Structure formats: C-alpha cells, structure tokens
Amino acid sequence: MSKPAKDGYLAGRVGLFRLRDFRLLWFGETTSVLGTTISELALPLIAVVTLHASTFQVGVLTGVTWLPWLVVGLPAGAWVDRFHRRPLMLICDAISFILLLSVPLAAHLGVLTLTQLLVVAFLAGVVSVFFATAYQVYLPDIVATDDLTEANAKLQGSASAAEVAGPGLAGLLTQLAGAVTGLVADAFSFAVSAFCLLRINSPDIPPATIERHSTLFAEIAGGLRFLANDPFLRVQAVFGGLSNLTLTGYQSILVVFLVRQVGISPGTVGLVLAGMSTGGIAGAASARAIGRRLGTARGQRISVMCATPFGLLIPLAEPGIKLGLVVVGGFAIGLGFVCGNILKDGFRQSYCPRHILGRVIVSMQFVNYGAIPIGALLGGTLGTALGLRPTLWIMLVGLMLGSLILLIGPGRHQRDFPARPAATA
C-alpha cells in the first residue's frame, strides 16, 4: 500500500529536506556513515601501527568485519520484518557505541590485543547487518512511496561524500592523536544517530502481519530460489560476488602496501584513500545521465568494463609522483562501480515482486557481502605468501576479467533492464 505524502511537503517544488523527520534520519545516517568510514581506515591502522600486525592478520581483520553477512545475513531480513524498526536500530546504535569505545579504553589501559580488535570488528559487523536491513525497511515509514527515489539519492550522495572525508579525517586523527582516536569518533557518530532517531515524530509502523504457512528457513529458501531461477538477477549476483571478492582482496592489503612498501605516513594514506573515494561521488552524479543516454543495462556494462582496466595502475605505485597512480586507479574503479550499482539497484527495486523484494535483496547481499570476508582472507594469505605487489596484480586483473560476467545471459543483448520478470521466474 502506498504511503500518503507527509503534511507540509510541496510535491515537485520543495525537496525532502523540508521534512523534519527526513532531515533527522538523513543527518543521523550520514554522521554514522562518516564515523564508519573513519573506522574502516582506523582499524587496520591500529593493527599495523599500534599492534604491529602481519599482512595476514590485517586481512583477517577486514574479513571478520564482513563475516556476519555469511553468518546472519539471510535470516536478518526475515527477523527484521518481525520487529519494530526504530527500537531495533536504537539498540544497534547503543551496542555499536559500547563496542567501539572498548578499544580506546583498552589501549589507554595498555591491554589492547589483536584478539579484542577481531572480536569488536566481528560483533560490530553483526550489529551492522541488522541496522542496515532495518534501515532500508524503515525509510518508507518516513517518506512517501513516490519520494523514495529522491530520498535514496540524497542518502547515497551524502554517503559518497562521507567516504571521501572519512579516510582523510582518520589519517589526520591518527597523525595527531593516534589511530584509536578514530574509533572514538565512530562511537560518538552512533550516539548522534541514536539521538536523531529518538527525535523523529513519525509513528513507528508495526511490522506487517503476514500469514505464514512455512518456517523461517522455508521463507529464506523462497528468496534464494527466486534469485537462482531468474537469469538477470543470477548474473548480477555472481558478478557482485566476484567483484567484491577481488575488490576486497586488494583493499584489505592496500593500507599495508602504502605504509610498508610505498613508505607513506598514515596521514598521507588518508588523503590517498579520500582521493580514490571521490570516484564514487562522480559515479553517483553521472548514473542517471548514463542510464538515459546508453540504457540501464548497457550503461552498467560500459561503466564497469571501462573502469576496471584503470585498476592496473595501482600496483605500479611508488613514492613521489607515481603515488598518484593509486588515486587515478581507485577513482576510476569507484566511478564505474558506483554508477553500475545505482543502475542495478534501480532495476532490482522495480523488477522484483514487492512481496518477495526484501528476501531477494538479502539473498543477493548474502552472495555479494559474503564474498567480502573470503576476499579479505585471500588477500591476506596471498599477500603473506607472494608479497603485496604481486597480490595486488592478481586481484586487480581478476577484477577486470570478472567484469566480463556481465556479457553472460540475456542482459548482454539489451539496452535496458526489463521492467518485470518472466512468468516462469
């Protein structure tokens, strides 16, 4: 059922920022994303600089952050449908706040270990699975159905900007006050998120009452079955999984490579990663125009396949001017993949039947995000066995070859993605 537009919203004339509840949700989520982006660099920096972790251990640290998508990813979507969303999100914010503050506290007391860092990363990942799933379900409670596209665009734009600012802030905080300071900033970002959620006036719509004739696991299997039977979604899931495997494989050792082999400071690492992340902003800004001009399916293929060869510049990095090769390669990858993901997400939201959309999304996330810890472990293992630069070559060549998967299946002949699935699917 479509949700009526909120009072005070002048459709077509004033953006969603006029809505107080959306502003609060947007500000809280943007602040939280900024904090999380800081932590994504602060955690490996703590491992490398403070705990002197090995390349393999840094890869494991990245892997355990995403491992929860393999452990609780599939049931999370069904469980979220059974609870009120805002209380669940508040609980997630509170747990994240406590977990992240435990690291600087332990460091201050001189008892911080890599084991604690791994446990915190894993538990924070579990909480993130539930928050991210609940957040996607809660957004339609805040804005009208017709405004969801604008809402997602604003949230994606601010998230991309946070990904640019986060590494720079993390590097600066590490340079000035130590790597653990980044986790303090992330902890308080969750406090801001909780504060904003508490001030939202929109009623917390109860979970829909759905008559169930099967178990939770049977419902999960239904989403997986729909994904496996649909030729368009199946190709997208395999492509996403392989892309995340190779992307994470190189990203999990990139900080170690830049600090130990290229020889740059943590502050410079933050600036380099920030420069790479600007590609995501460019991709978000250009996605609609590319979809209109080239078509949604063709636009995704061209964006990704033209971007991945630039990744081969990253292993060529050296101190000095050649450090710019990392920024150019990362910028191109970010542009191509963010643009492609936006076109793919729009297709998926309109293509899947509404009654199974959540389970299909979670099923695809299980494949896509489940590949991330595997890629991190693979990157750490190969980085230890073969060296950092050879591993970067392997992963980035794999990323380029993996884009060819988009040439498989019925989508390779189409300008645009279909509007609805075939009757057999």
ABEGO torsion letter per residue (X at the ends): XBBBBBBGBBBGABBAAABAAAAAAAAAAAAAAAAAAAAAAAAAAAAAAAAGBBAAAAAAAAAAAAAAAAAAAAAAAAAAAABBAAAAAAAAAAAAAAAAAAAAAAAAAGABBAAAAAAAAAAAAAAAAAAAAAAAAAAAAABBAAAAAAAAAAAAAAAAAAAAAAAAAAAAAAAAAEAAAAAAAAAAAAAAAAAAAAABABBBBBBBBBBBABBAAAAAAAAAAAAAABAAAAAAAAAAAAAAAAAAAAAAAAAAAAAAAAGBBAAAAAAAAAAAAAAAAAAAAAAAAAAAAAEAAAAAAAAAAAAAAAAAAAAABBBEAAAAAAAAAAAAAAAAAAAAAAAAAAAAAAABBAAAAAAAAAAAAAAAAAAAAAAAAAAAAAAAAAEAAAAAAAAAAAAAAAAAAAABEAAAABABBBABBBAAX
